[in-house]
Amino acid sequence: MELMNSEPTMRHAVVEAYRALGQRGLNCGSTGNLSYRMGDKILITPTGAEGESIDEDMLVVIDGDGEILGPGTPSSEWRMHCEIYDRKPHATAIAHTHSDACVALSCMRRPLPAFHYMVAGFGGNDVPCAAYAPYGSLELARAAAEALADRTACLLANHGMICYGCTLESVVTGAITLETLARQYLLTIQAGDPVLLNDEEMSAVRERYLSYARFKIYRELGVDGHR
C-alpha cells in the first residue's frame, strides 16, 4: 500500500503522477495540482508548478488545516484539498486539472449525465458540477466538497475538475477517464440530444462495477453509488 512507503518514495510518486497529467494534456503550464495524504501530513504540489520542471524537493508539506510544515508555498487550491480530505477520511490522493473538455463542460455549468455507462465509474448517475466560486477560496473548497458528497469526481464551474481516491494511480486514471467522457459528451451533443441511460440501467452497471476489485473502494470512500 502507498501509505507504507517513505516520504522520499511518495515525493517521487507525486511528481511522477503530476508529470503524467501534463504529458496526457490534462494541464497546461502551471494549471492544476495534485496531493497525497500521509497520516496527518499532506504532500502537495507548489504554486506555479509545471510538469516539465517540478522535482521532489519542490513539493510542500502541510497539515490538515493548511499550515505549512516546511519550505515552499503550496498550490493556491490547498483549501480545496484540505476540505476534501477532512470530509473523506479514507481518501489519500486528489487530482485537480484544467483539462480542455472538462473546462468546456464546466463553463456550461451542467453535470456530465448518464450518456455513457462509464459515468457510473464515479459513483452515481452523473458527474455533478460544483457551484462557481473564486479559485483558491474557502467557498470553492466547500462547493467542491459538497459536490463530492456521493461521488469521487466533480466538475468545477468555469474552472475544471477534481477527483479523489485511495491511490495516486486511481486519481490519475480518474482524471483521464473524466476528460475522455467529457470530450465524448461534447461531441455527442454536437450531433443532437443523446439518449441517456435510465436509473435502472445505471444501477445495473454499478452492480457490475462493484464486483470488480478496483471499484470496491467506493464503499471505503463513503460513496453510496445510488444517485
C-alpha positions as CSV (number, residue, x, y, z in Angstrom):
1,M,0.0,0.0,0.0
2,E,1.2,3.5,-0.7
3,L,0.8,4.6,2.9
4,M,3.5,2.2,3.9
5,N,6.1,3.9,1.7
6,S,8.5,6.5,3.0
7,E,8.2,10.3,2.3
8,P,11.0,10.3,-0.3
9,T,9.3,7.5,-2.1
10,M,6.0,9.3,-2.1
11,R,7.5,12.6,-3.2
12,H,8.8,10.8,-6.2
13,A,5.4,9.2,-6.9
14,V,3.6,12.5,-6.6
15,V,6.0,14.2,-9.0
16,E,5.6,11.3,-11.5
17,A,1.8,11.5,-11.2
18,Y,1.8,15.2,-11.7
19,R,4.0,14.9,-14.8
20,A,1.7,12.2,-16.1
21,L,-1.2,14.6,-16.0
22,G,0.7,17.1,-18.0
23,Q,2.0,14.5,-20.5
24,R,-1.6,13.4,-21.2
25,G,-2.5,17.1,-21.9
26,L,-4.7,17.5,-18.9
27,N,-2.8,20.5,-17.6
28,C,-1.0,23.3,-19.4
29,G,1.8,25.3,-17.8
30,S,1.2,25.6,-14.1
31,T,-2.5,24.8,-14.1
32,G,-3.8,22.0,-11.9
33,N,-2.4,20.5,-8.8
34,L,-2.0,17.1,-7.0
35,S,-1.7,16.0,-3.4
36,Y,-1.1,12.9,-1.4
37,R,-2.0,12.4,2.3
38,M,0.4,10.6,4.6
39,G,-1.1,10.3,8.0
40,D,-1.5,13.8,9.4
41,K,0.6,15.4,6.7
42,I,-0.3,16.3,3.1
43,L,2.2,16.4,0.2
44,I,1.0,19.0,-2.3
45,T,2.4,20.5,-5.5
46,P,3.7,24.0,-5.1
47,T,2.2,27.2,-6.5
48,G,3.3,27.7,-10.1
49,A,4.4,24.1,-10.6
50,E,4.9,22.9,-14.1
51,G,5.2,19.2,-15.1
52,E,8.4,19.8,-17.1
53,S,10.3,21.4,-14.2
54,I,8.8,20.1,-10.9
55,D,11.0,17.9,-8.7
56,E,10.7,16.1,-5.4
57,D,12.2,18.9,-3.3
58,M,9.6,21.4,-4.6
59,L,6.6,19.6,-3.0
60,V,5.2,21.3,0.0
61,V,4.2,19.7,3.3
62,I,1.1,21.0,5.0
63,D,-1.2,19.7,7.8
64,G,-4.9,19.2,7.6
65,D,-5.6,22.9,8.3
66,G,-3.2,24.1,5.6
67,E,-0.4,25.1,7.9
68,I,2.9,24.9,6.1
69,L,5.3,22.5,7.8
70,G,8.4,23.1,5.6
71,P,9.8,25.2,2.8
72,G,7.8,26.4,-0.2
73,T,4.4,27.7,-0.9
74,P,1.6,25.3,-1.6
75,S,-0.8,25.4,-4.5
76,S,-3.4,28.2,-4.3
77,E,-6.0,25.4,-4.1
78,W,-4.7,23.9,-0.9
79,R,-8.0,24.7,0.8
80,M,-9.9,22.5,-1.6
81,H,-7.6,19.6,-0.9
82,C,-7.8,20.1,2.9
83,E,-11.6,20.3,2.8
84,I,-12.0,17.2,0.8
85,Y,-9.6,15.2,3.0
86,D,-11.4,16.4,6.0
87,R,-14.7,15.1,4.7
88,K,-13.3,12.0,3.1
89,P,-11.2,10.2,5.8
90,H,-10.3,7.3,3.5
91,A,-9.1,9.5,0.6
92,T,-5.4,9.6,0.2
93,A,-4.9,11.3,-3.2
94,I,-6.5,14.2,-5.0
95,A,-6.0,15.5,-8.6
96,H,-7.3,18.8,-9.9
97,T,-6.9,19.6,-13.6
98,H,-7.9,22.3,-16.2
99,S,-8.3,19.7,-19.0
100,D,-10.0,21.1,-22.1
101,A,-13.2,19.1,-22.3
102,C,-13.8,19.3,-18.5
103,V,-13.3,23.1,-18.6
104,A,-15.6,23.4,-21.6
105,L,-18.4,21.5,-19.9
106,S,-17.9,23.3,-16.6
107,C,-18.4,26.6,-18.4
108,M,-21.9,25.4,-19.3
109,R,-22.4,24.8,-15.5
110,R,-24.1,21.4,-16.2
111,P,-23.3,17.9,-14.9
112,L,-22.0,15.1,-17.1
113,P,-25.1,13.0,-17.5
114,A,-25.6,9.2,-18.0
115,F,-24.9,9.3,-21.7
116,H,-22.4,6.5,-21.3
117,Y,-22.3,3.7,-18.8
118,M,-18.8,4.6,-17.7
119,V,-20.2,7.7,-15.9
120,A,-21.2,5.2,-13.2
121,G,-17.5,4.7,-12.5
122,F,-17.6,7.9,-10.5
123,G,-20.2,6.6,-8.1
124,G,-23.6,7.6,-9.5
125,N,-25.8,8.6,-12.4
126,D,-23.9,11.7,-13.3
127,V,-20.8,13.7,-12.5
128,P,-22.0,16.9,-10.8
129,C,-20.8,20.4,-11.4
130,A,-19.9,22.4,-8.2
131,A,-21.2,25.9,-7.8
132,Y,-18.9,28.7,-9.0
133,A,-16.6,30.4,-6.5
134,P,-13.3,32.2,-7.0
135,Y,-10.2,30.0,-7.3
136,G,-8.3,29.4,-4.1
137,S,-11.2,30.4,-1.9
138,L,-12.8,28.7,1.0
139,E,-16.1,29.0,-0.8
140,L,-14.7,26.9,-3.7
141,A,-13.3,24.3,-1.3
142,R,-16.7,23.9,0.3
143,A,-18.6,23.8,-3.0
144,A,-16.3,21.1,-4.4
145,A,-16.6,19.0,-1.2
146,E,-20.4,19.3,-1.3
147,A,-20.5,18.2,-5.0
148,L,-18.3,15.2,-4.0
149,A,-20.7,14.1,-1.2
150,D,-21.5,10.9,-3.1
151,R,-19.2,11.0,-6.0
152,T,-15.4,10.5,-6.5
153,A,-15.2,13.4,-9.1
154,C,-16.9,16.6,-10.0
155,L,-16.6,19.5,-12.4
156,L,-15.9,23.0,-11.0
157,A,-18.0,25.7,-12.6
158,N,-16.0,27.8,-15.1
159,H,-12.8,26.2,-13.9
160,G,-12.1,22.4,-14.4
161,M,-12.4,19.2,-12.5
162,I,-11.3,17.5,-9.3
163,C,-11.3,13.8,-8.2
164,Y,-10.1,11.9,-5.2
165,G,-9.2,8.2,-4.5
166,C,-7.2,5.7,-2.4
167,T,-4.1,5.9,-4.6
168,L,-2.2,8.2,-6.9
169,E,-2.9,5.8,-9.8
170,S,-6.6,6.0,-9.2
171,V,-6.8,9.8,-9.4
172,V,-4.6,10.0,-12.5
173,T,-6.8,7.3,-14.1
174,G,-10.0,9.1,-12.9
175,A,-8.8,12.5,-14.3
176,I,-8.0,10.9,-17.7
177,T,-11.3,9.0,-17.8
178,L,-13.4,12.0,-16.9
179,E,-11.7,14.1,-19.6
180,T,-12.3,11.4,-22.1
181,L,-16.0,11.2,-21.2
182,A,-16.5,14.9,-21.2
183,R,-14.9,15.1,-24.7
184,Q,-17.2,12.3,-25.9
185,Y,-20.2,14.0,-24.4
186,L,-19.4,17.3,-26.1
187,L,-19.0,15.5,-29.4
188,T,-22.4,13.8,-28.9
189,I,-24.4,16.9,-28.2
190,Q,-23.0,18.5,-31.3
191,A,-24.9,15.8,-33.2
192,G,-28.1,16.1,-31.2
193,D,-29.7,15.1,-28.0
194,P,-28.1,11.9,-26.6
195,V,-30.3,9.1,-25.3
196,L,-29.4,8.9,-21.6
197,L,-29.3,5.7,-19.6
198,N,-32.1,5.5,-17.1
199,D,-31.8,4.8,-13.4
200,E,-32.4,1.1,-13.7
201,E,-29.8,0.7,-16.4
202,M,-27.2,2.7,-14.4
203,S,-28.0,0.7,-11.3
204,A,-27.2,-2.5,-13.2
205,V,-23.9,-1.0,-14.4
206,R,-22.9,-0.1,-10.8
207,E,-23.7,-3.6,-9.6
208,R,-21.4,-4.9,-12.2
209,Y,-18.7,-2.4,-11.3
210,L,-18.9,-3.2,-7.6
211,S,-17.9,-6.8,-8.4
212,Y,-14.6,-5.5,-9.7
213,A,-11.8,-5.0,-7.2
214,R,-10.9,-1.5,-8.4
215,F,-14.4,-0.3,-7.7
216,K,-14.8,-1.8,-4.3
217,I,-13.1,1.3,-3.0
218,Y,-16.4,3.2,-3.3
219,R,-17.6,1.7,-0.1
220,E,-14.4,2.7,1.7
221,L,-14.6,6.2,0.3
222,G,-18.1,6.7,1.5
223,V,-19.7,6.8,-2.0
224,D,-23.1,5.0,-1.9
225,G,-23.4,5.0,-5.7
226,H,-27.2,5.1,-5.7
227,R,-27.9,8.5,-7.1
